[in-house]
């Protein structure tokens, strides 16, 4: 989990910053900005339940996870969700830079 933390935490922090600066900035207040934000959040919504299902299936059928492994896996899912939202916002902004 240390390697995962070293790789994911900086990405998580950067894309969380992207998300909040976009949502609270001028671009997020426009109609196109709200549409970009809503699309990004909607696209990321399935990550957590699908990931949780995979973790639970792994825990139930393949190998019993300890509490710390389970907790770390859930945090990884949360970080991946925020990273995906940030990437989605950046990619949608680059497709239409004048409108957002």
MDAnalysis code that builds the backbone (N, CA, C; Angstrom):
import MDAnalysis as mda
import numpy as np

u = mda.Universe.empty(300, n_residues=100, atom_resindex=np.repeat(np.arange(100), 3), trajectory=True)
u.add_TopologyAttr("name", ["N", "CA", "C"] * 100)
u.add_TopologyAttr("resid", np.arange(1, 101))
u.add_TopologyAttr("resname", ["UNK", "UNK", "UNK", "UNK", "UNK", "UNK", "UNK", "UNK", "UNK", "UNK", "UNK", "UNK", "UNK", "UNK", "UNK", "UNK", "UNK", "UNK", "UNK", "UNK", "UNK", "UNK", "UNK", "UNK", "UNK", "UNK", "UNK", "UNK", "UNK", "UNK", "UNK", "UNK", "UNK", "UNK", "UNK", "UNK", "UNK", "UNK", "UNK", "UNK", "UNK", "UNK", "UNK", "UNK", "UNK", "UNK", "UNK", "UNK", "UNK", "UNK", "UNK", "UNK", "UNK", "UNK", "UNK", "UNK", "UNK", "UNK", "UNK", "UNK", "UNK", "UNK", "UNK", "UNK", "UNK", "UNK", "UNK", "UNK", "UNK", "UNK", "UNK", "UNK", "UNK", "UNK", "UNK", "UNK", "UNK", "UNK", "UNK", "UNK", "UNK", "UNK", "UNK", "UNK", "UNK", "UNK", "UNK", "UNK", "UNK", "UNK", "UNK", "UNK", "UNK", "UNK", "UNK", "UNK", "UNK", "UNK", "UNK", "UNK"])
u.atoms.positions = np.array([
    [0.813, -1.202, 0.000],
    [0.000, 0.000, 0.000],
    [0.855, 1.264, 0.000],
    [2.086, 1.167, 0.444],
    [2.959, 2.343, 0.472],
    [3.204, 2.874, -0.941],
    [3.466, 1.957, -1.877],
    [3.712, 2.364, -3.264],
    [2.467, 3.021, -3.832],
    [1.313, 2.454, -3.571],
    [0.056, 3.030, -4.045],
    [-0.141, 4.418, -3.459],
    [0.147, 4.580, -2.190],
    [0.016, 5.879, -1.555],
    [0.965, 6.912, -2.137],
    [2.186, 6.500, -2.419],
    [3.168, 7.418, -2.976],
    [2.759, 7.857, -4.374],
    [2.140, 6.966, -5.131],
    [1.720, 7.307, -6.488],
    [0.389, 8.058, -6.522],
    [-0.566, 7.642, -5.700],
    [-1.910, 8.201, -5.791],
    [-2.108, 9.499, -5.018],
    [-1.466, 9.663, -3.895],
    [-1.714, 10.845, -3.065],
    [-1.358, 12.150, -3.786],
    [-0.200, 12.268, -4.454],
    [0.055, 13.525, -5.171],
    [-0.958, 13.783, -6.292],
    [-1.329, 12.728, -7.020],
    [-2.358, 12.884, -8.059],
    [-3.692, 13.289, -7.450],
    [-4.046, 12.658, -6.341],
    [-5.291, 12.979, -5.646],
    [-5.307, 14.446, -5.219],
    [-4.229, 14.919, -4.640],
    [-4.166, 16.307, -4.197],
    [-4.267, 17.276, -5.374],
    [-3.554, 16.990, -6.452],
    [-3.581, 17.866, -7.615],
    [-4.980, 17.923, -8.231],
    [-5.596, 16.767, -8.462],
    [-6.900, 16.754, -9.123],
    [-8.019, 17.215, -8.194],
    [-7.845, 17.075, -6.885],
    [-8.806, 17.667, -5.955],
    [-8.719, 19.186, -6.027],
    [-7.506, 19.705, -6.138],
    [-7.320, 21.143, -6.332],
    [-7.976, 21.608, -7.628],
    [-7.812, 20.829, -8.704],
    [-8.444, 21.151, -9.981],
    [-9.963, 21.182, -9.828],
    [-10.509, 20.192, -9.157],
    [-11.956, 20.119, -8.964],
    [-12.479, 21.324, -8.203],
    [-11.858, 21.652, -7.088],
    [-12.372, 22.747, -6.263],
    [-12.135, 24.113, -6.895],
    [-11.005, 24.306, -7.561],
    [-10.796, 25.596, -8.223],
    [-11.759, 25.774, -9.382],
    [-12.082, 24.697, -10.076],
    [-13.057, 24.802, -11.167],
    [-14.459, 25.034, -10.621],
    [-14.842, 24.277, -9.609],
    [-16.200, 24.379, -9.073],
    [-16.454, 25.723, -8.405],
    [-15.464, 26.274, -7.730],
    [-15.647, 27.537, -7.006],
    [-15.215, 28.746, -7.811],
    [-14.590, 28.531, -8.971],
    [-14.108, 29.642, -9.785],
    [-15.174, 30.159, -10.739],
    [-14.762, 31.095, -11.571],
    [-15.687, 31.710, -12.530],
    [-16.192, 30.694, -13.550],
    [-15.308, 29.799, -13.973],
    [-15.700, 28.829, -15.005],
    [-16.801, 27.892, -14.515],
    [-16.773, 27.532, -13.254],
    [-17.777, 26.627, -12.717],
    [-19.132, 27.265, -12.503],
    [-19.201, 28.577, -12.560],
    [-20.455, 29.287, -12.321],
    [-21.282, 29.459, -13.599],
    [-20.650, 29.309, -14.764],
    [-21.373, 29.467, -16.022],
    [-22.196, 28.210, -16.309],
    [-23.075, 28.321, -17.278],
    [-23.915, 27.172, -17.649],
    [-23.074, 26.027, -18.202],
    [-22.114, 26.352, -19.063],
    [-21.243, 25.304, -19.609],
    [-20.358, 24.703, -18.524],
    [-19.917, 25.528, -17.602],
    [-19.103, 25.029, -16.500],
    [-19.873, 24.078, -15.606],
    [-21.121, 24.419, -15.324],
    [-21.946, 23.509, -14.520],
    [-22.202, 22.207, -15.265],
    [-22.371, 22.311, -16.583],
    [-22.587, 21.099, -17.383],
    [-21.340, 20.211, -17.354],
    [-20.162, 20.819, -17.488],
    [-18.907, 20.063, -17.424],
    [-18.761, 19.399, -16.066],
    [-19.052, 20.140, -15.010],
    [-18.938, 19.588, -13.662],
    [-19.928, 18.444, -13.442],
    [-21.166, 18.617, -13.880],
    [-22.163, 17.561, -13.721],
    [-21.809, 16.313, -14.518],
    [-21.311, 16.488, -15.745],
    [-20.907, 15.337, -16.546],
    [-19.728, 14.605, -15.909],
    [-18.790, 15.363, -15.374],
    [-17.620, 14.749, -14.738],
    [-18.021, 13.956, -13.500],
    [-18.898, 14.539, -12.696],
    [-19.361, 13.828, -11.493],
    [-20.195, 12.609, -11.853],
    [-21.023, 12.727, -12.878],
    [-21.852, 11.587, -13.294],
    [-21.002, 10.455, -13.856],
    [-19.951, 10.792, -14.584],
    [-19.072, 9.758, -15.130],
    [-18.290, 9.037, -14.042],
    [-17.993, 9.734, -12.952],
    [-17.205, 9.132, -11.871],
    [-18.073, 8.387, -10.856],
    [-19.370, 8.587, -10.902],
    [-20.259, 7.989, -9.903],
    [-20.168, 6.466, -9.813],
    [-20.047, 5.717, -10.899],
    [-19.997, 4.254, -10.774],
    [-18.702, 3.690, -10.203],
    [-17.664, 4.500, -10.105],
    [-16.368, 3.972, -9.658],
    [-16.460, 3.402, -8.249],
    [-17.059, 4.142, -7.328],
    [-17.098, 3.699, -5.938],
    [-17.941, 2.430, -5.738],
    [-19.191, 2.346, -6.228],
    [-19.942, 1.112, -6.007],
    [-19.368, -0.106, -6.729],
    [-18.853, 0.089, -7.936],
    [-18.266, -1.046, -8.652],
    [-16.981, -1.498, -7.954],
    [-16.173, -0.549, -7.540],
    [-14.954, -0.896, -6.807],
    [-15.253, -1.578, -5.492],
    [-16.286, -1.099, -4.800],
    [-16.675, -1.720, -3.540],
    [-17.138, -3.150, -3.771],
    [-17.906, -3.375, -4.843],
    [-18.350, -4.726, -5.186],
    [-17.162, -5.636, -5.471],
    [-16.166, -5.125, -6.172],
    [-14.976, -5.920, -6.470],
    [-14.210, -6.238, -5.189],
    [-14.068, -5.256, -4.304],
    [-13.362, -5.486, -3.036],
    [-14.119, -6.497, -2.188],
    [-15.433, -6.362, -2.111],
    [-16.234, -7.315, -1.331],
    [-16.163, -8.720, -1.920],
    [-16.184, -8.833, -3.239],
    [-16.071, -10.144, -3.879],
    [-14.714, -10.772, -3.601],
    [-13.681, -9.961, -3.696],
    [-12.343, -10.445, -3.384],
    [-12.276, -10.904, -1.925],
    [-12.847, -10.094, -1.035],
    [-12.844, -10.412, 0.393],
    [-13.634, -11.690, 0.675],
    [-14.740, -11.884, -0.008],
    [-15.592, -13.033, 0.263],
    [-15.143, -14.331, -0.375],
    [-14.551, -14.246, -1.569],
    [-14.293, -15.481, -2.306],
    [-12.818, -15.826, -2.470],
    [-11.947, -14.849, -2.470],
    [-10.543, -15.128, -2.769],
    [-9.671, -15.089, -1.521],
    [-9.708, -13.967, -0.797],
    [-8.826, -13.803, 0.355],
    [-9.485, -12.856, 1.347],
    [-9.487, -13.244, 2.610],
    [-10.046, -12.379, 3.647],
    [-9.106, -11.196, 3.883],
    [-9.667, -9.993, 3.789],
    [-8.890, -8.785, 4.006],
    [-8.950, -8.385, 5.477],
    [-7.836, -7.906, 5.995],
    [-7.845, -7.369, 7.350],
    [-8.528, -6.003, 7.319],
    [-8.816, -5.478, 8.490],
    [-9.476, -4.177, 8.562],
    [-8.636, -3.093, 7.901],
    [-7.333, -3.096, 8.140],
    [-6.476, -2.056, 7.568],
    [-6.392, -2.182, 6.049],
    [-6.352, -3.418, 5.531],
    [-6.345, -3.596, 4.078],
    [-7.659, -3.122, 3.458],
    [-8.759, -3.421, 4.121],
    [-10.072, -2.998, 3.633],
    [-10.184, -1.474, 3.648],
    [-9.755, -0.861, 4.740],
    [-9.791, 0.596, 4.864],
    [-8.918, 1.259, 3.805],
    [-7.722, 0.738, 3.600],
    [-6.835, 1.289, 2.582],
    [-7.417, 1.131, 1.183],
    [-8.060, 0.012, 0.928],
    [-8.687, -0.206, -0.379],
    [-9.808, 0.788, -0.628],
    [-10.587, 1.084, 0.387],
    [-11.667, 2.053, 0.236],
    [-11.102, 3.453, -0.011],
    [-10.003, 3.796, 0.666],
    [-9.386, 5.102, 0.424],
    [-8.831, 5.193, -0.990],
    [-8.315, 4.098, -1.492],
    [-7.831, 4.079, -2.870],
    [-8.987, 4.342, -3.829],
    [-10.145, 3.760, -3.560],
    [-11.318, 4.005, -4.402],
    [-11.723, 5.477, -4.379],
    [-11.706, 6.080, -3.210],
    [-12.054, 7.497, -3.101],
    [-11.047, 8.345, -3.876],
    [-9.760, 8.043, -3.734],
    [-8.742, 8.807, -4.445],
    [-8.875, 8.634, -5.953],
    [-9.147, 7.419, -6.410],
    [-9.325, 7.178, -7.841],
    [-10.535, 7.951, -8.361],
    [-11.595, 8.024, -7.573],
    [-12.777, 8.783, -7.988],
    [-12.446, 10.255, -8.182],
    [-11.748, 10.862, -7.242],
    [-11.383, 12.270, -7.364],
    [-10.403, 12.500, -8.512],
    [-9.475, 11.579, -8.714],
    [-8.541, 11.700, -9.823],
    [-9.293, 11.656, -11.147],
    [-10.240, 10.755, -11.257],
    [-11.024, 10.646, -12.489],
    [-11.856, 11.905, -12.729],
    [-12.445, 12.454, -11.683],
    [-13.224, 13.690, -11.826],
    [-12.323, 14.823, -12.327],
    [-11.145, 14.956, -11.740],
    [-10.219, 16.010, -12.160],
    [-9.760, 15.842, -13.596],
    [-9.437, 14.623, -13.988],
    [-9.030, 14.359, -15.370],
    [-10.179, 14.671, -16.321],
    [-11.369, 14.287, -15.932],
    [-12.539, 14.546, -16.767],
    [-12.784, 16.045, -16.937],
    [-12.645, 16.810, -15.870],
    [-12.815, 18.262, -15.959],
    [-11.771, 18.868, -16.886],
    [-10.514, 18.469, -16.714],
    [-9.460, 19.020, -17.568],
    [-9.667, 18.661, -19.036],
    [-10.074, 17.426, -19.303],
    [-10.259, 17.029, -20.703],
    [-11.455, 17.735, -21.331],
    [-12.524, 17.922, -20.571],
    [-13.705, 18.619, -21.100],
    [-13.424, 20.111, -21.278],
    [-12.601, 20.681, -20.410],
    [-12.218, 22.091, -20.560],
    [-11.372, 22.275, -21.809],
    [-10.506, 21.354, -22.107],
    [-9.626, 21.485, -23.274],
    [-10.383, 21.295, -24.579],
    [-11.488, 20.545, -24.547],
    [-12.287, 20.369, -25.761],
    [-12.968, 21.673, -26.138],
    [-13.360, 22.452, -25.143],
    [-14.064, 23.706, -25.397],
    [-13.492, 24.801, -24.501],
    [-12.252, 25.261, -24.768],
    [-11.634, 26.241, -23.870],
    [-12.308, 27.600, -23.881],
    [-12.940, 27.981, -24.978],
    [-13.570, 29.301, -25.027],
    [-14.861, 29.339, -24.240],
    [-15.553, 28.215, -24.168],
    [-16.848, 28.209, -23.496],
    [-16.766, 27.997, -22.006],
    [-15.654, 27.490, -21.508],
    [-15.557, 27.202, -20.083],
    [-14.505, 28.070, -19.459],
])
